[in-house]
Amino acid sequence: MPVRKWSVSIDEDLAERVEEHVGGRGLSGFVARAVKHELERDSLGRYLDDLDAEFGTVPAELVEEFERLWP
């Protein structure tokens, strides 16, 4: 699979946390999975917005009820 090399800058504290978490497993793979995850979350957020626009938002009482049922 072709790859593209990027140069990115992130906060020093975050960089240290990532390096501690990833260790020798490979920073590139970790970052690729994180980017893919964020793209999926953005897509899901747009889908949920579309559902709200089509059917209306979920009533607060119903949200509270399900939050009580789901720990």
N, C-alpha and C positions, 0 to 999 in steps of 0.2 A: 504494500500500500504506500503510495507517495505521501510524504510528510512535508510540512512547511515549518521552517524555523522562525520563531518570533523572539523578540527581545521585549520583555515587559518589566515594569518597575512596580514594586509593592512595598508597603510599609515594612520597616525593619522588624518590628515585633511579630507581624504576621509571617514574614519569611522565616523567622526562627521557629515559630510554632509549626509551620509546615515541614521544615527540615527535621525537626524532632519527631514529628509524626511519621514522615515517610521513611526516614533512615536510608538504608541502602536499597530500598525497593524501587526507586526510580521516580524522580521528580516529574519527568515529562508525562509518564502514564497517569500519575496522580492529577496533574493539572488538566490533562485531556479529559479525564473522567469528571472532574469538577466543572469544567466548561460545558460538557455534554449535559450534566445534571442541571445546571442553571438554565440551559436552553429548554430542557424538558419542563422545568418549573415555569418558565415564562410562557410556554405553549399552553400548559395547564391553566395558568392564570387567565390567559385570553379566552380559553374555552369556558371557564367558569363565568367570566364577564359576559360572554355571549349567552350563556344559559340564563343569567340574571336578566339580561335585556329581553330575552324571549319570554321567560316565564315569571319574572319578578324575583326579588330577593327572598331568601328563606326568612320567615318570621323569627324574630329574636327569641320568642318563647320556645319555638321548636329547637333552635340552636342550643338554648340553655338546657332543655330536656335531654338532648342527646349528649351534651357535655357531661351531665350527671351520670348517664348510663355508660359512657365510655371513659375509662380512667386515663 
